[in-house]
Amino acid sequence: MWIIVAIICAALAAFVYNYVFRTSGPNPFDIDTREPLKPLVTQKKEKNKVLKQGFLASKVPEKLDAIVIGSGIGGLGLAVLLAKVGKRVLVLEQHDRAGGCCHTFTEKGFEFDVGIHYIGNLLEHKPFRCMLDQLTNGQLQWEPLDNPFDQVVLGPPENRRIYPIYSGRNRFPDELKKFFPGEEAAIDEYMRLVKKAGRNVWFLCLLKLVPVPLAKFLVYTGLANRLSFFFRMASRSVTEVVNGLTENNDLRAVFSYVFGTYGNMPKDASFSMHSLLVCHYLTGAWYPIGGASEIAYHMIPIIEKAGGAVLVRAPVNRILFDDNKEAIGVSVMKGQEEIHVHAPMVISNAGIFNTYQQLLPKELQAMPAIQKQLGMMKHGEGGLSIFLGLTGTKEDLGLKADNYWIFTEHNMDELVVTYLKGNREESAKSVPLLFVASPSAKDPTWEERSPGKSTLSLVSFANYEWFEEWKDDKATNRGTDYKELKQLFCDSILEVVMSVFPKITRDKVEFIEAGTPITNTHYIGAPKGEIYGADHGTARFSAECSVTVRPQTPLKNLYLTGQDVFVCGFAGALAGALTCGSVILNRNLHLDTIALAKKTKRVDTKKLE
């Protein structure tokens, strides 16, 4: 009996090993493509030649190998991976510039980023940094944030407590212990759980790479939960875990504060997802030098060099299929005309809801396998952004290269529930949570590019339903009532900002504008205004959901990439691109990035010697 069990286990291990360590396909990281650093391009006109190439049928390359829908980092990242092995890829973007949430816009002389506020895990010669170096041929440079990189602000002005968050695997907990004496055991246990869950994310990759029958076997036998601490903790909420560690309400809030980076209040958030974010910033936080638009600007030429293109103002209105239900291309709307573009493979970075509910024919949407995936996912919370242009330098305004997470009190779950369920006008007057960052203070090239000016990016959440009545109006003219509602948010949020940053006064405000959930729908194609894609609650991270939602779709030659495949954010969307690329190229690109890190470290060490 035991011999049979041992044989079965050995065969299972060999099968898993074959898919985890497979290397039969071409490797986009086989050659170190870093080039000597070129001067930063600051002229908008020159950058727009790359970022704003409008769609025309005559610009579509011939003999395409793949079409990617959406130019966010999950789409661009995958397109570069394919380009590096010689694939000719066309990336289509509905907005007027490439980059998705990595794009920037300029108003009244102020440049604003829309989604890149800080990125973690970018130490030299680590896999994530090495991968980004290869995806941009070494041209994308990063500036570290201050340390502490985050400030957690709790309470009203008359009883405000500020807790600095430091990077460093030891410094992070050591500094917390200084603010919370007597809570050393709780802090140590929190760190143990976070690190153990975060390290076990590799099993999430495994379930998305191995064949579905094997993945289902691991799930339904319970082996996935037994073998992976990530999945054991995935069903537990952040509130449940941290409340079990300490009775100190401020410490509970500090343990939970970063939930704004994935969009679920602590009582609904998966502790495993939360652990990934905490681990992501343990070694530090960085900002792209030259601004977020540098990311797409240095990726697009690699796609073009392989014979591909990245074209904007190219709204895909449907995916084309043949009689065998195989994807064969897309239809792009050019004015009132439909232009068909064909390729043997279509990859969607438009998100699972847009892909399945908007781009598929009705009869394919109704497929049980498609409906099963949709039934496992739900829309995330709508995002609210305020863009503030200020007169004065960072020194004049007291701004630093860090972020502030401002909460009206420590009871975060109650605050968010009350806010989101409230009357929109009343909620607008008292926003209970606010992320505040200064891109201008983080970018060392800012003062040279925009002397005497500064910017703030402010982010919170808002109900899509609060703004839904204006969704069909023209984006630039949604009516007086809409503008008045936005102004309520702007006014109340500005009061919070001025109370935390006393050097910022109303006379310093040169520009202020709000981006609501329907703004997100218009510019980044978020169907319910969500900025993190599908909801990141506990259900999203069940082993069954992780197996079911993967790069391969139920339709042949149609794939998914980006944050809905893996997790949200810049790093999560790139992990989705790596996972999708692994399936398409038939090799484990996650492992290739680890091998690349070792290789480039040896090379760079020899150069220094």
N, C-alpha and C positions, 0 to 999 in steps of 0.2 A: 504493500500500500504506500509506504513512505517513498519507495523507489519511484513509483508512478508520479507521486506529487512532486518529487525532486526533478523528474524529467520534464513535467509540465512547466514548472517554474523556470527551469533552465531554458526551455524553448521560448517561453514568454519573454524572459530577459534578453535572449538573443534577438528576438523579433523587435523588441523595443530598441535595443542597441542599434539595430540596422537603421531604424528611422531617425533616431536621435543623432547618430554620428554619421549619417549618410553623406557622402562627398562625391557622388557620381556626376553632378551637374557642374556647369561653369561657375567659377568663383569670382564675384565682382571685386573682392578684396585681395586678389592674387598678387597684384602689383601695387606698390606704394606710389600713388599718383600726386603726392604733395609737390607743389611747385614753390619756387622762391616767392616771398610775399610781394604783391604788387601794391602801388600807392592806392589809398582809399579814393574812390570816385564819389565826389560830393555833388556834382552837377546833376540836377534832376533830369535834365534833357537826355543826358547820356544813360542814366539808369533806366529811364522810361523806354529807351530803345530795346531794352531786354525785358522789362517787366510788363510793358503795355503793348505787346504785339497783337493787334486786332485780327480776328478770324476772317479769312477769305478762303473760298474753296481753292483758289490758286496757291495758297500757302501750305496746303496740306501735303506733307511728304508722300511720295509714292512707296508702294510695297511696305506698308506699315506692319510691324510685328504685334503691336498692342496699342490700345487707346485707353487712357486714364481719364476718368471723369472727376474733375476737381483738382485744384493746384495747391491745396493745403499741404502741410509737411508730409502727411501720409501718402499723398499722391505723388508729389515731387520726389520724395525719398525713394519710393518704389521705381519711379521712372528713371532716376539716376542709377539705381542698382541694375536695372535691365540694360540701360545704355552702356554701362561699364562692361557688359559681356557682349556688346555688339548689337543689341536690339534697337530697332527704330521705333520710337515711342512718340505718340501724339498726346499731349496733355491739353485738355479743354477746360476753360474756366469761364463761368457765367459773369463774373465781376469784370470791371474794366482794368484790373491789374492782377498779376499773379501773386500767390503767397498764402491765400486763405487767411487764417488768423495771424500769419506772419507778415501781413502787409501793413503799410503805413499810409497815412494821408496827411495833407497839409492844409491848414486853414489859417488865414491872416498871419502867415509867416511862421506858424508853429507846426512842427511835425509831431504827429501822435502815432504810437503803436497801438494796435487793437487787441493783442493777445499775448505778446511775449513780454513778461515782466521780470522773470528771473528763471534761470535754468540751473539745475544741480548736477552733481556727478561728473564734472568736467575736468578733473585732475588730469595732468599730462600722462599719457601712456596708459590710461584706463580705456577699456573697450568702447564706452560710449563716446569719449572724446576722439578716439582714433577713428571711429566710424564717421563722425561728423567731419573730421579732417579729410577723409577720403571722399565724402559726398560733396565737398566744396573745393577739392584739390588744394587744401591747406590755406585757402584764402579768407576763411571766416575766423576772425579773431574774437577773443572773449576777455572781458574785463571783470575781475572779481568784485563782488559787492563788499561793503564794510562788514565787519564782524563785531557786534551782532548784526545779522542780515535782516532779521525780523524783530519787530517790537509789538508785543501783545498788549493792547490797551483795554482795560476793563473799568466800567463804571462811569457815572456822570462826572462833569468837571469838578464838582465839590468833593468827590470821593474817588478820584481817578488813581488806578494802580497800573504801572507800566512794568512789564516783564520782558527783558531782552532775551532773544533766542540766538544762541551762538552755534556756529558750525564747529565740527570736531567731534569725533566719536567719544572722546572722554570729556571734552570741554562742555558739550551740550548738557550732559547730566550733571557735571560738577557745578556749573553755574546755576542750574535749577536748584540744586541743594542749598546754595547760599541764600536763595529767596524763600525756600521752604524748609527750614530746619525742622528735624523730626520726621520728615517725609522721605528720608533716604531709601528706605526699603521699597516704598511705592515707586520711586523714580527708577531704581535699579530693576524692578520687575517690569515696569513699563518698557524700559530699554531692551530687556531680554526678549519680551514678547514681540516688540516691533522688529528687532533684528532677525529673530527666528522666522517670523512670518514673511518679512521682506526677502530674505535669502531663499526662501522656498518658492519664489515666483517661477522658477525654472519649470516646475511641474505644470504650470498654466501653459507654458510654451509646449511642453510635451503633449498635452491633451489636444492641442490644435495642430500638431504635426503628424502624429501617428494615425494610421487608418481608423476610420470611424468605428468599425466593429471592435477593434482593440481598445479604443478610447472608451466606448460604451461599456466594455467588459470591466475596465478599471473603475468606472463610475458605479455601475450597478452592483458590483460585488463589494463595494465599499473600500476597495483598495486605494482609490484616489484620496479619500479622506485619511485613511490609515497611513499612507506613505508620505503625505504632504501636510505640513503644519499650516501652509498657506490656506488650503481648503478647510482644514479643521477650524481655523479662526474666521474664515470668510463669512460664515453664517451669524457670527456674533457682531453686534453693533459696537460702535466706538463708545457710546454712552454706557452700555452694559459692561464693557471691559474696564473703562477708567473708573466708573463708580464702584467697581469691585476692588479697586486698588487703594482708594483714598476717600476720606470724608471731607477733605479740604476743597471747597467749591472753586476757589481760584486756581488751584493746581489742576482740577478736573478740566477747567476751561483752557488752561495752557496746554495740557495734553491733547486737547481736541481742536485747537484754534485753526489748524491748517485745512479744515474741512472745506473751506471756501475754494480751494484749488481743484476740487473735483465735484462740488456742487450738491452734496447731500448733508442735511443737518445730522449731527452726531447720532441721534437715536435711530436713524435710518441707514447710516453709512456702514459699509463693511469694514471691520477692523483690519482686514488684510489689505484692502485698497488704501486705507489710511496709513498703514505701515510702509507701503511703497513710497508714499510722499515723504514721510519722515526720514526714511533711509536715503531718499534721493538728495536731500539737502544736508546730510550729516557731514559730508566732506566740503561743503561750501556752496555758494551761489554765485552765478555769473550773469553778465548781460552782453549781448553782441555789440562789439565796437562798430559804430556807424549806424546803429539802429536795426530794428527787426527786418527791414527790407533787404539787408545784406544777405540774409539766408537764401531767399529765392534768387537773388541777383547772382550768386556764385554757383547755384545748382543748375540753372537753366542752360548755360553754355555747354555743360557736360552732355546734356540731353541733345542739344543741337549738334555737337561734334559727332555724335553717333548717327546723325541723319534724321533726328526727331525734331519736334517743335513744341513750344508752349504758347498757345493762342488764347487770348482773352476775348471778352464779349462774345462768347461761344456757348450759349445756353443749350445744353442737351435736353431735349424734350422727351426722348424715348430711346430705349436700347432696341436694336434690330435683332430679330431671330429668324432662323430658317424654319422649314417645316419639321425639322427634328428637334426643335426647341433648343438649338445651339446659338449662342450669341455670335453675331457676324459683323457688328458695327453699331453705330449710333446715328441718330438724326439730330442735326443742329439747326436751330431756328436763326435765320438771317433775315430780319424783318419779318415778313409774312411768308417767306420761302423756307421750305424744308430742304436741307442739304444732307445727303446721306454720305457717311464716311465709313469705310469698311476696314476691318482688321480681323485676324483670326482669334483675337483675345480682347475682352473688354474688362477693365478693372475699375471699380467704383470707389472713389474716396468721398462720395456725396453723403455717406451715412446710411445706415440700414433702412431707415424709414423712407428717405427720399428714393433710395434705390428700388426697394420693393413696392412702395405704394405709389410712386410717381412715375417711375421710368419703365416699369414692366407692363405689358399688355394685361388687360383684366383677367384673361383666362389663366395666365401664368401667376398673377398675384394670388389667385384662388387655390393654387397648389397646396396640399396639406403640409408639405415640408416648409414652404415659405411661411404659411400661417403659423406654424409651430414656432419658428424663429421669432416672428413678430410678437407672438404671445408671450415670449420669455423676456422681451425688452419693453421698456417704456421711456417716454420722453423725460429728459432732465429738466431742471428748473430753468426758467428764463433768466437771461443775464441783463443787468443794467450797468451801463458805463457812462461816466461823466469825464469829459475831456476839458482840462483847465489850462489855459494859456496865461502866463504871468509875466509882468514886467519885473526884471531884476535877475541877478545871478543867483546861483544856489547859495552862495554865502549871504547875499542880501536877504534871502527868504528863509534861511535856516534849514535848507534841504540837504540830505545826505544820500549816499548810495545804499539805501536800505528800504524796507517796506514797513508800513504800519497796518496792523489788523486791529480795528477799533470796534469794540462791542459796548453797548450801553450797560450791560451787566454780565455776570458770569453764567447765568442760566440760559445757555445758548439755544437749546431745543425750544424752550417756551417762547423766547424772543422771536425766533424765526417763524414758528407756527402762528403766533398772534399776528405778526407782520403780514405773512402771505395770505392769511384768511381774512384780513381786515378790509375795510372800505378803502378803495384805492387812494382817495384824496387824503384820508386820515393816515394811511400807511406812508404816503409820500412825505408827510410832515415829520415823521419819526422813523427813519431807517435805522434798524438796530445793529446792523453789521456793515462794515465798510473797509475795503482794502484800499490803501493809499500808497502809491509809488511815484517816484519822479524819474522818468526815463532820461531827462536832461541831466540829472545829477549822477546818473550811473554811467553815462557815455562820455569818455574822455575827449571825444572829438566835438562834443556839442557846442562848447563855448566858441570854438573856431567857426563852426557852421552857423550858429545863431547867437551872436554876442548880445548880452544884456537881456536875454529871454530865458524862461524856464517853463517846464510843463509838469502837470500832475495827471496821472491816470487813476481814476477812482472806479472801483468795481463793487457791485453788490448784486442782489437778486431782485427779480420782480415777476409778478404773475403775467403770463402771456395774455390771459383773459382781460387784464386791466386795459390793454391797448388794442385788443383784437378788432374792435369796431372800426379802426382806421387802417386795417391791414391792406385793403384794396385801393386805398388812396395813393396818389403819386407821392413817392418817397420824399420829395423836396417840398411838398405842399399838402400836408395832412390836415390842415384846418386849425382854427383858433383854439378849440377845446383841447386838442392834442398838445399844442404848444404850451398851453396854460398848465396842463398836467405835468409835462416835462419840467416846466419852470418851478413847480412845487418841489419836485425832487431836487433840482439844482440848488434851490435856495436853502432847503433844510440840510443838504449834504455840505454845502459851502459853510454853513454855520459850524458844523462838526469839524471841518478841516481847520477853520480859523481858531477854534478852541484848542486844538492840539498843536497847531503851528502858529504861534502868536505873531510872527513876522509877516504872515500872509494876511493882508487886509483887503477890503473890497476895492480900494483904489488901485491895487496891484493887478486886479483881474482884468485882463484885456480880451479874453475869449472864454466862453463857457458853452458847452453843448452836451446834450444827453443822447446816448444811444440806447434805445429800448429793445425789448424782445422782438418787435416787428422790424426794427432797424437791422437786427441780426439776421432775420429771415431774408430781408432784401439783399444785404451785402455778402453774407457768408452762407446763405441757403439753409439756415437752421429752421426746420419746419415749425417749431414751437418757441423759437427764440433762444433755445438752449445753446450755451457756449462750450459745453463739454460732451456733446453728443448724447448718446443714450444714458439713461439713469445709472448711477454707480452705487446703488443700494445693495443690500445683502443678496437679493435674488440674482443680481447680475453675476455674482461671483460663485454661484453654486457650480459644482463640478459638471452637472448636467448641462447648464447653460453654456459653460465654457467649451464643452464638446460640440454642442449644437451650432453655435455661432462661431464660424471659422472662416478662413479665406475662401475656401471652396463653397460655392453656392449650390443649391439643388439643380441649377441650370448649367449645362456644359459650356465651358469657355467664358463664364462670367465669374469674376472674383471680387472680393471685398478687401479693402485695405484701410489703414487709418485707425482712429481711436475706438471705433465700435468693434473692431476685430480684437483689440487687446485692452488697453485702458486709455484714459483721456490725457490731454496735455501734449506738449511738444515731444517729450520722451516716449510717452505712451503711444502716440500716433506713429512715431518712427519704429517702435517695437512692432506695431501692426504691419508696417511696411516690410520689416525684416521677416516677419512670420509669413506674409503673403509671398514675398520673394523666395523664401525657402521652399514653399509649395510649388511655385512656378518653375524654379530652377533645379528642383530636386536635390537640394543640399541644405544643411542646417547653417544658415547665415549667422545665427546667434553665436554659434561656436566659432565661426570664421572671424567674427569681430574680436573674440578672445585671443585667437591665434595671431591676428593682426597686431593687437596691442603688444604682445610679446616680441613680435618681429620688429616693429618700429622702435621699441625701446632698445633693443640690441643695436639697431642701426644708429639711432641717435646717440647712444652711449659711446659707440666707436668714434663718431664724429667729434664728440667732446674730447675724447682722448687724443 
